[in-house]
Amino acid sequence: MVPATLVAGWAGHSVEVLLKIYAKCLDGEEVRMRSRIEDALGWTPDKPDRDGESDRA
């Protein structure tokens, strides 16, 4: 993860302005990035059983 202070500097903004302007772009990124990593590794998450719990111990 790149620190917000560094990205703000690259964009020529303060961290406050960076987060106000770009927060909507960041929403949901973690899920998308995890999915890309899982795809690259060929990993698929365990499917939950009937009670919604993972089969992993």
N, C-alpha and C positions, 0 to 999 in steps of 0.2 A: 504494500500500500504506500502511496506517495503522500507525504505530509501536506495538509491543506496550506500551510504557510509557504511551502515551495511552489505549489500549483498557483496560489494567489500571486506570488512574485512573477511567475512566468506569464500570467495573464495581465499583469499590471493592475491588480486589484488588491484590496485588503481582504483578509479572510472573511470578514463579515459580508462584504459585497459578493465575494465568490460564492459563499453558501446561499445567499439570497437569490442570486441569479441562476446558479447551477444546481441547486438542491433537487429540483424536479428531474434533472438528468441523472442524478445519482440514485434515486429511489428505485429499488429493485435490482441494483447492480450486483449485489452479493449473490443472489439466487442465480442470476445469469452467468456470473463468473464461475461459481461452483459447478454449474452444469457444464460449462466448457471444459473445465479441468477434468470432471468425471468422464466426459466423452473422450477426451484425449487419452485418459488412462484406461479406458474400456471398462470402467466401473459402473455398476448399476446398484442403486440403493435397494436394500431389502424391502419387499412389499409388506405393509402392515397386515396382521392377521385380523380376524373378525372383530376383536375388541379394540382395534386401532393401534395395537402395540407392535413394534418391530419384532421379528423372530430372533434378532441378535441377543445374545446373553451378555 
